[in-house]
């Protein structure tokens, strides 16, 4: 990958992204995330080569700088959180794409997104408590946020929020799933027995590395 067009094309292939030139200077072309408008890919020409600025996690920041001489601390940006990639042909395309994708993941990360990803980890035939989901999402104190996020579930067929119960194994209210007994019916279809609106956590609770009810 040596051209701006290739880098922009890959950035724009990621979900909910768009291109912008915010500085009235065609040399600066950015790719942002729809909604938050956060930029995760900056492209510009400098010293005759295309440069990319990407956001980076501390765990990978120094690794890529040490492996590739053409990966430098972010130019004109916070050097703890951004790297600059020089497209001089010395970095494999797969690693350039990996760095762009990581930048995208960092920028699009949110508590709600982490909650949805945690819920997707609950297997069929098992349930998890709000506390377990909160812990899996990175913050054991946001159990209430878990409930709020699941009530706004944008993909009910993909994010199995019916597998989440409270700390006593009780199901959510009828309003949460659009009707009385809907959650119980969905669980029953997966082999989970519901008795008097409650699931036996000793039998059906998903096991995690650190149990949290």
C-alpha contacts under 8 A as a table, 3 or more apart, distances in Angstrom:
res1	aa1	res2	aa2	distance
1	X	6	X	6.43
1	X	7	X	7.29
1	X	87	X	6.58
1	X	89	X	6.50
1	X	92	X	7.55
1	X	93	X	5.55
1	X	96	X	7.83
2	X	6	X	7.35
2	X	50	X	7.11
2	X	87	X	4.85
2	X	88	X	6.21
2	X	89	X	5.98
3	X	6	X	5.42
3	X	7	X	6.67
3	X	50	X	6.52
3	X	87	X	7.21
4	X	7	X	5.20
4	X	8	X	6.07
4	X	43	X	6.67
4	X	44	X	7.72
4	X	50	X	6.18
5	X	8	X	5.16
5	X	9	X	5.90
6	X	9	X	5.10
6	X	10	X	6.30
7	X	10	X	5.29
7	X	11	X	6.24
7	X	43	X	7.96
8	X	11	X	5.02
8	X	12	X	6.00
8	X	19	X	7.86
8	X	31	X	7.08
8	X	43	X	7.83
9	X	12	X	5.18
9	X	13	X	6.21
10	X	13	X	5.07
10	X	14	X	7.11
10	X	97	X	7.20
11	X	14	X	5.78
11	X	17	X	7.57
11	X	31	X	6.49
11	X	41	X	7.01
11	X	100	X	6.85
11	X	101	X	7.64
12	X	15	X	7.52
12	X	17	X	5.59
12	X	18	X	6.22
12	X	19	X	7.30
12	X	31	X	6.86
13	X	17	X	7.72
14	X	17	X	6.41
14	X	101	X	7.89
14	X	104	X	7.99
16	X	33	X	5.88
16	X	34	X	5.29
17	X	31	X	6.54
17	X	32	X	5.49
17	X	33	X	4.51
17	X	34	X	5.40
18	X	31	X	5.54
18	X	32	X	5.49
18	X	33	X	6.54
18	X	34	X	6.73
19	X	29	X	6.93
19	X	30	X	5.63
19	X	31	X	4.49
19	X	32	X	6.32
20	X	29	X	5.86
20	X	30	X	5.22
20	X	31	X	6.26
20	X	32	X	7.37
21	X	24	X	6.25
21	X	25	X	6.73
21	X	26	X	6.35
21	X	28	X	5.88
21	X	29	X	4.81
21	X	30	X	6.13
22	X	25	X	7.57
22	X	28	X	7.64
22	X	29	X	7.70
22	X	30	X	7.80
23	X	26	X	7.96
23	X	28	X	7.02
25	X	28	X	5.87
26	X	29	X	6.55
27	X	43	X	7.70
27	X	44	X	5.23
27	X	45	X	6.29
28	X	42	X	7.05
28	X	43	X	5.83
28	X	44	X	4.95
28	X	45	X	7.94
29	X	42	X	6.17
29	X	43	X	5.26
29	X	44	X	6.59
30	X	39	X	6.48
30	X	40	X	7.75
30	X	41	X	5.64
30	X	42	X	4.57
30	X	43	X	6.06
31	X	39	X	5.67
31	X	40	X	6.30
31	X	41	X	5.19
31	X	42	X	6.66
32	X	37	X	5.39
32	X	38	X	5.23
32	X	39	X	4.07
32	X	40	X	6.03
32	X	41	X	7.17
33	X	36	X	6.12
33	X	37	X	5.04
33	X	38	X	5.48
33	X	39	X	6.43
33	X	40	X	7.57
33	X	107	X	7.94
33	X	108	X	7.30
34	X	37	X	5.41
34	X	38	X	7.85
38	X	107	X	6.61
39	X	42	X	7.20
39	X	107	X	7.51
40	X	53	X	7.91
40	X	54	X	5.83
40	X	55	X	6.21
40	X	100	X	7.47
40	X	103	X	5.44
40	X	104	X	5.39
40	X	107	X	6.28
41	X	52	X	6.65
41	X	53	X	5.87
41	X	54	X	5.29
41	X	55	X	7.76
41	X	100	X	6.78
41	X	103	X	7.36
41	X	104	X	7.83
42	X	52	X	5.40
42	X	53	X	4.92
42	X	54	X	6.78
43	X	50	X	6.88
43	X	51	X	5.71
43	X	52	X	4.66
43	X	53	X	6.61
44	X	50	X	5.67
44	X	51	X	5.39
44	X	52	X	6.69
45	X	48	X	6.27
45	X	49	X	5.44
45	X	50	X	4.38
45	X	51	X	5.87
46	X	49	X	5.50
46	X	50	X	6.33
46	X	51	X	6.71
49	X	86	X	6.88
49	X	87	X	6.46
49	X	88	X	6.75
50	X	86	X	6.21
50	X	87	X	5.55
50	X	88	X	7.85
51	X	84	X	6.56
51	X	85	X	5.58
51	X	86	X	4.61
51	X	87	X	6.05
52	X	84	X	5.46
52	X	85	X	4.95
52	X	86	X	6.48
52	X	87	X	7.71
53	X	74	X	6.19
53	X	75	X	7.35
53	X	82	X	6.53
53	X	83	X	5.68
53	X	84	X	4.46
53	X	85	X	6.31
54	X	74	X	7.76
54	X	82	X	5.54
54	X	83	X	5.53
54	X	84	X	6.49
54	X	85	X	7.75
54	X	99	X	6.98
54	X	100	X	6.13
54	X	103	X	5.49
55	X	81	X	5.70
55	X	82	X	4.40
55	X	83	X	6.40
55	X	100	X	7.95
55	X	102	X	7.48
55	X	103	X	4.49
55	X	104	X	7.79
55	X	106	X	7.14
55	X	107	X	7.73
56	X	60	X	6.64
56	X	61	X	5.64
56	X	81	X	5.42
56	X	82	X	5.43
56	X	83	X	6.55
56	X	99	X	7.46
56	X	102	X	6.79
56	X	103	X	5.75
56	X	106	X	7.47
57	X	60	X	5.61
57	X	61	X	5.90
57	X	81	X	6.60
57	X	106	X	7.61
58	X	61	X	5.10
58	X	62	X	7.21
58	X	80	X	7.38
58	X	81	X	7.16
59	X	62	X	7.18
59	X	63	X	7.38
60	X	63	X	5.04
60	X	64	X	6.23
61	X	64	X	5.87
61	X	65	X	6.52
61	X	80	X	7.85
61	X	81	X	7.63
61	X	82	X	7.77
61	X	83	X	7.00
62	X	65	X	4.96
62	X	66	X	5.99
63	X	66	X	5.24
63	X	67	X	6.20
64	X	67	X	5.10
64	X	68	X	5.93
64	X	71	X	6.40
65	X	68	X	5.59
65	X	69	X	6.49
65	X	70	X	7.64
65	X	71	X	4.97
65	X	72	X	5.80
65	X	73	X	7.59
66	X	69	X	6.91
68	X	71	X	5.49
68	X	90	X	7.77
68	X	91	X	6.91
69	X	72	X	7.15
70	X	84	X	7.97
70	X	85	X	5.97
70	X	86	X	5.22
70	X	87	X	7.64
70	X	88	X	7.45
70	X	90	X	7.37
70	X	91	X	7.55
71	X	83	X	6.54
71	X	84	X	5.60
71	X	85	X	4.67
71	X	86	X	6.43
72	X	75	X	7.83
72	X	83	X	5.65
72	X	84	X	5.06
72	X	85	X	6.57
73	X	79	X	5.02
73	X	80	X	7.58
73	X	82	X	6.45
73	X	83	X	4.69
73	X	84	X	5.84
74	X	77	X	5.27
74	X	78	X	6.38
74	X	79	X	4.93
74	X	81	X	7.70
74	X	82	X	4.64
74	X	83	X	4.08
74	X	84	X	4.63
75	X	79	X	7.47
75	X	83	X	7.50
75	X	84	X	6.18
77	X	82	X	6.48
78	X	81	X	5.61
78	X	82	X	5.90
79	X	82	X	5.30
79	X	83	X	6.79
85	X	96	X	7.86
87	X	90	X	7.47
87	X	91	X	7.42
88	X	91	X	7.55
89	X	92	X	7.52
91	X	95	X	6.82
91	X	96	X	6.79
92	X	95	X	5.51
92	X	96	X	6.53
93	X	96	X	5.07
93	X	97	X	6.13
94	X	97	X	5.15
94	X	98	X	6.02
95	X	98	X	4.76
95	X	99	X	6.15
96	X	99	X	5.22
96	X	100	X	6.30
97	X	100	X	5.07
97	X	101	X	5.98
98	X	101	X	5.11
98	X	102	X	6.09
99	X	102	X	5.08
99	X	103	X	6.23
100	X	103	X	5.11
100	X	104	X	6.31
101	X	104	X	4.98
101	X	105	X	6.18
102	X	105	X	4.99
102	X	106	X	6.18
103	X	106	X	5.19
103	X	107	X	6.25
104	X	107	X	5.23
104	X	108	X	6.09
105	X	108	X	5.26
105	X	109	X	5.95
106	X	109	X	5.32
109	X	113	X	6.33
109	X	114	X	7.19
110	X	113	X	5.16
110	X	114	X	6.26
111	X	114	X	5.09
111	X	115	X	6.15
111	X	137	X	7.11
112	X	115	X	5.02
112	X	116	X	6.31
112	X	145	X	7.88
112	X	146	X	7.71
112	X	149	X	6.07
113	X	116	X	5.20
113	X	117	X	6.23
114	X	117	X	5.07
114	X	118	X	6.08
114	X	137	X	4.92
114	X	138	X	7.64
115	X	118	X	5.05
115	X	119	X	6.26
115	X	133	X	6.61
115	X	134	X	6.84
115	X	136	X	7.69
115	X	137	X	5.15
115	X	146	X	6.36
115	X	149	X	7.36
116	X	119	X	5.15
116	X	120	X	6.35
116	X	149	X	7.80
116	X	150	X	7.80
116	X	159	X	6.37
117	X	120	X	5.16
117	X	121	X	6.85
117	X	137	X	7.62
117	X	159	X	7.90
118	X	121	X	5.36
118	X	122	X	7.39
118	X	133	X	5.90
118	X	136	X	5.65
118	X	137	X	5.72
119	X	122	X	5.57
119	X	133	X	6.45
119	X	159	X	6.38
119	X	160	X	6.45
119	X	161	X	6.56
119	X	163	X	7.90
119	X	164	X	7.71
120	X	123	X	7.67
120	X	158	X	7.46
120	X	159	X	5.50
120	X	160	X	6.33
122	X	126	X	6.55
122	X	127	X	6.55
122	X	128	X	6.82
122	X	160	X	7.72
122	X	163	X	7.05
122	X	206	X	6.79
123	X	126	X	5.70
123	X	127	X	7.73
123	X	206	X	7.70
124	X	163	X	7.91
124	X	190	X	5.86
125	X	187	X	7.20
125	X	190	X	4.97
125	X	191	X	5.47
125	X	192	X	5.56
125	X	204	X	7.09
126	X	163	X	6.77
126	X	192	X	7.02
126	X	204	X	4.98
126	X	205	X	5.62
126	X	206	X	5.42
127	X	163	X	4.59
127	X	164	X	5.57
127	X	165	X	6.82
127	X	201	X	7.76
127	X	204	X	5.98
127	X	205	X	4.92
127	X	206	X	5.64
128	X	132	X	5.98
128	X	133	X	6.67
128	X	163	X	6.36
128	X	164	X	5.01
128	X	165	X	6.23
128	X	205	X	5.56
128	X	206	X	5.61
129	X	132	X	5.12
129	X	133	X	6.38
129	X	164	X	5.46
129	X	165	X	4.89
129	X	166	X	5.12
129	X	167	X	5.58
129	X	169	X	7.30
129	X	205	X	7.79
129	X	212	X	7.80
129	X	213	X	5.76
130	X	133	X	5.18
130	X	134	X	6.13
130	X	143	X	5.22
130	X	144	X	7.73
130	X	146	X	6.22
130	X	147	X	7.08
130	X	164	X	6.36
130	X	165	X	6.38
130	X	166	X	5.79
130	X	167	X	7.04
130	X	213	X	7.30
131	X	134	X	5.01
131	X	135	X	6.19
131	X	140	X	6.14
131	X	141	X	7.74
131	X	142	X	7.77
131	X	143	X	5.32
131	X	166	X	7.97
131	X	167	X	7.30
131	X	212	X	5.73
131	X	213	X	5.11
132	X	135	X	5.13
132	X	136	X	6.17
132	X	140	X	7.49
132	X	208	X	7.95
132	X	211	X	6.98
132	X	212	X	5.02
132	X	213	X	5.88
133	X	136	X	5.02
133	X	137	X	6.05
133	X	143	X	7.55
133	X	146	X	7.11
134	X	137	X	5.00
134	X	138	X	6.42
134	X	139	X	5.47
134	X	140	X	4.78
134	X	141	X	6.84
134	X	142	X	5.63
134	X	143	X	5.41
134	X	146	X	6.42
135	X	138	X	5.13
135	X	139	X	5.17
135	X	140	X	4.23
135	X	141	X	7.83
135	X	212	X	7.29
136	X	139	X	7.50
136	X	140	X	7.87
137	X	140	X	7.85
139	X	142	X	5.92
140	X	143	X	6.77
142	X	145	X	5.08
142	X	146	X	6.45
143	X	146	X	5.05
143	X	147	X	6.70
144	X	147	X	5.21
144	X	148	X	6.41
145	X	148	X	5.00
145	X	149	X	6.04
146	X	149	X	5.18
146	X	150	X	6.16
147	X	150	X	5.23
147	X	151	X	6.25
148	X	151	X	5.31
148	X	152	X	6.70
149	X	152	X	5.27
149	X	153	X	6.32
150	X	153	X	4.83
150	X	161	X	5.99
151	X	176	X	5.85
153	X	156	X	5.94
153	X	159	X	7.14
153	X	161	X	7.48
155	X	158	X	5.27
155	X	159	X	5.70
156	X	159	X	5.26
156	X	160	X	6.20
156	X	161	X	7.05
157	X	160	X	6.65
160	X	163	X	5.91
161	X	164	X	5.60
162	X	165	X	7.81
162	X	177	X	7.91
162	X	183	X	5.43
162	X	186	X	6.86
162	X	187	X	6.96
163	X	187	X	6.92
164	X	171	X	7.73
165	X	168	X	7.68
165	X	169	X	5.30
165	X	170	X	5.56
165	X	171	X	5.19
165	X	172	X	6.71
165	X	199	X	8.00
166	X	169	X	5.20
166	X	170	X	5.39
166	X	171	X	6.78
166	X	172	X	7.76
166	X	213	X	7.96
167	X	170	X	7.40
167	X	213	X	5.15
168	X	198	X	7.63
168	X	201	X	7.57
169	X	198	X	5.19
169	X	199	X	4.81
169	X	200	X	6.28
169	X	201	X	5.87
170	X	197	X	5.86
170	X	198	X	4.26
170	X	199	X	6.32
171	X	183	X	7.17
171	X	184	X	7.57
171	X	197	X	5.80
171	X	198	X	5.96
171	X	199	X	7.64
172	X	176	X	6.37
172	X	183	X	7.65
173	X	176	X	5.74
173	X	177	X	7.81
173	X	180	X	7.71
174	X	177	X	5.90
174	X	178	X	6.24
174	X	179	X	4.90
174	X	180	X	4.49
174	X	181	X	6.76
174	X	182	X	7.28
174	X	183	X	7.91
175	X	178	X	5.14
175	X	179	X	6.00
175	X	180	X	7.57
176	X	179	X	7.70
177	X	180	X	7.85
177	X	182	X	6.12
177	X	183	X	6.41
178	X	182	X	7.24
179	X	182	X	5.71
180	X	183	X	7.87
181	X	184	X	5.05
181	X	185	X	6.04
182	X	185	X	5.09
182	X	186	X	6.23
183	X	186	X	5.13
183	X	187	X	6.23
184	X	187	X	5.16
184	X	188	X	6.00
184	X	194	X	6.20
184	X	197	X	7.36
185	X	188	X	5.00
185	X	189	X	6.17
186	X	189	X	5.24
186	X	190	X	6.81
187	X	190	X	5.20
187	X	191	X	6.53
187	X	192	X	5.18
187	X	193	X	7.27
187	X	194	X	7.69
188	X	191	X	4.99
188	X	192	X	4.86
188	X	193	X	5.78
188	X	194	X	7.12
189	X	192	X	7.35
192	X	199	X	7.52
192	X	204	X	7.02
193	X	199	X	6.48
193	X	200	X	7.84
194	X	197	X	5.92
194	X	198	X	5.37
194	X	199	X	5.01
194	X	200	X	7.70
195	X	198	X	5.32
195	X	199	X	6.56
199	X	204	X	7.23
200	X	203	X	5.54
200	X	204	X	6.14
200	X	205	X	7.68
201	X	204	X	5.10
201	X	205	X	4.68
202	X	205	X	6.26
207	X	211	X	6.90
208	X	211	X	5.66
